[in-house]
Amino acid sequence: MGVHPDSELSISLVDEDEMSSLHMQWMDEPGPTDVLSFPMDEVKPNSAASGPALIGDIVLCPSVAAAQATTAGHTPQAELELLTTHGVLHLLGFDHANPDDEREMFGLQEKLLSQWRSK
């Protein structure tokens, strides 16, 4: 994605109670969600020339991911890979608030996952 290789991000795994608390605090929505992203330095794709940065934090809820995996017909590991990729894309400024942005973000998400899984 053209981000400086010394850039940092954190990934946290939390239970449903903690995720519910974060979801309410930051999104004003009740109940647990699958992934939350908290950007820090507003890093964008192809920003490697500007040097290392703190990309942000991704918070995942494995139990929500496992339930979604069952519904989607794939493994919890595959769901966590998808959610991590989704979270990183949010940290890099992608969103899915409108149909055009959603097509772009989800298309890139599938491309990155396909590349990851083919290695």
Contacts in CASP RR format, 6 or more apart in sequence:
PFRMAT RR
TARGET T0000
AUTHOR 0000-0000-0000
METHOD contacts of the structure
MODEL  1
MGVHPDSELSISLVDEDEMSSLHMQWMDEPGPTDVLSFPMDEVKPNSAAS
GPALIGDIVLCPSVAAAQATTAGHTPQAELELLTTHGVLHLLGFDHANPD
DEREMFGLQEKLLSQWRSK
1 45 0 8 1.000
1 46 0 8 1.000
1 88 0 8 1.000
1 92 0 8 1.000
2 45 0 8 1.000
2 46 0 8 1.000
2 47 0 8 1.000
2 48 0 8 1.000
3 43 0 8 1.000
3 45 0 8 1.000
3 47 0 8 1.000
3 48 0 8 1.000
3 53 0 8 1.000
3 55 0 8 1.000
3 92 0 8 1.000
4 47 0 8 1.000
4 48 0 8 1.000
4 50 0 8 1.000
4 51 0 8 1.000
4 52 0 8 1.000
4 53 0 8 1.000
5 48 0 8 1.000
5 52 0 8 1.000
6 51 0 8 1.000
6 52 0 8 1.000
7 43 0 8 1.000
7 51 0 8 1.000
7 52 0 8 1.000
7 53 0 8 1.000
7 54 0 8 1.000
7 55 0 8 1.000
8 52 0 8 1.000
8 53 0 8 1.000
8 54 0 8 1.000
8 55 0 8 1.000
8 56 0 8 1.000
9 54 0 8 1.000
9 55 0 8 1.000
9 56 0 8 1.000
9 57 0 8 1.000
9 58 0 8 1.000
9 88 0 8 1.000
9 91 0 8 1.000
10 56 0 8 1.000
10 57 0 8 1.000
10 58 0 8 1.000
11 57 0 8 1.000
11 58 0 8 1.000
11 59 0 8 1.000
11 60 0 8 1.000
11 84 0 8 1.000
12 57 0 8 1.000
12 58 0 8 1.000
12 59 0 8 1.000
12 60 0 8 1.000
13 59 0 8 1.000
13 60 0 8 1.000
13 61 0 8 1.000
13 62 0 8 1.000
14 22 0 8 1.000
14 59 0 8 1.000
14 60 0 8 1.000
14 61 0 8 1.000
15 61 0 8 1.000
15 63 0 8 1.000
16 31 0 8 1.000
16 32 0 8 1.000
16 61 0 8 1.000
16 63 0 8 1.000
16 64 0 8 1.000
17 32 0 8 1.000
18 61 0 8 1.000
19 31 0 8 1.000
19 32 0 8 1.000
19 33 0 8 1.000
19 36 0 8 1.000
19 59 0 8 1.000
19 61 0 8 1.000
19 64 0 8 1.000
20 30 0 8 1.000
20 31 0 8 1.000
20 32 0 8 1.000
22 36 0 8 1.000
22 59 0 8 1.000
23 29 0 8 1.000
23 30 0 8 1.000
23 31 0 8 1.000
23 32 0 8 1.000
23 33 0 8 1.000
23 36 0 8 1.000
24 30 0 8 1.000
24 31 0 8 1.000
26 36 0 8 1.000
26 38 0 8 1.000
27 33 0 8 1.000
27 36 0 8 1.000
32 61 0 8 1.000
32 63 0 8 1.000
32 64 0 8 1.000
33 61 0 8 1.000
33 64 0 8 1.000
34 60 0 8 1.000
34 61 0 8 1.000
34 64 0 8 1.000
34 65 0 8 1.000
34 68 0 8 1.000
34 79 0 8 1.000
34 83 0 8 1.000
35 58 0 8 1.000
35 59 0 8 1.000
35 60 0 8 1.000
35 61 0 8 1.000
35 83 0 8 1.000
35 84 0 8 1.000
35 86 0 8 1.000
35 87 0 8 1.000
36 58 0 8 1.000
36 59 0 8 1.000
37 56 0 8 1.000
37 57 0 8 1.000
37 58 0 8 1.000
37 59 0 8 1.000
37 87 0 8 1.000
37 88 0 8 1.000
37 90 0 8 1.000
37 91 0 8 1.000
38 56 0 8 1.000
38 57 0 8 1.000
38 58 0 8 1.000
38 59 0 8 1.000
38 91 0 8 1.000
39 55 0 8 1.000
39 56 0 8 1.000
39 90 0 8 1.000
39 91 0 8 1.000
39 93 0 8 1.000
40 53 0 8 1.000
40 54 0 8 1.000
40 55 0 8 1.000
40 56 0 8 1.000
40 57 0 8 1.000
41 53 0 8 1.000
41 54 0 8 1.000
41 55 0 8 1.000
41 56 0 8 1.000
42 93 0 8 1.000
43 53 0 8 1.000
43 55 0 8 1.000
43 91 0 8 1.000
43 92 0 8 1.000
44 92 0 8 1.000
44 93 0 8 1.000
45 92 0 8 1.000
47 53 0 8 1.000
55 88 0 8 1.000
55 91 0 8 1.000
55 92 0 8 1.000
56 91 0 8 1.000
58 84 0 8 1.000
58 87 0 8 1.000
58 88 0 8 1.000
58 91 0 8 1.000
60 80 0 8 1.000
60 83 0 8 1.000
60 84 0 8 1.000
62 76 0 8 1.000
62 80 0 8 1.000
65 76 0 8 1.000
65 79 0 8 1.000
65 80 0 8 1.000
65 83 0 8 1.000
66 76 0 8 1.000
66 79 0 8 1.000
68 79 0 8 1.000
69 75 0 8 1.000
69 76 0 8 1.000
69 78 0 8 1.000
69 79 0 8 1.000
72 79 0 8 1.000
81 113 0 8 1.000
81 116 0 8 1.000
81 117 0 8 1.000
82 109 0 8 1.000
82 113 0 8 1.000
85 109 0 8 1.000
85 112 0 8 1.000
85 113 0 8 1.000
85 116 0 8 1.000
86 109 0 8 1.000
89 105 0 8 1.000
89 108 0 8 1.000
89 109 0 8 1.000
89 112 0 8 1.000
94 101 0 8 1.000
94 104 0 8 1.000
94 105 0 8 1.000
94 108 0 8 1.000
95 101 0 8 1.000
95 105 0 8 1.000
96 102 0 8 1.000
96 105 0 8 1.000
96 106 0 8 1.000
END
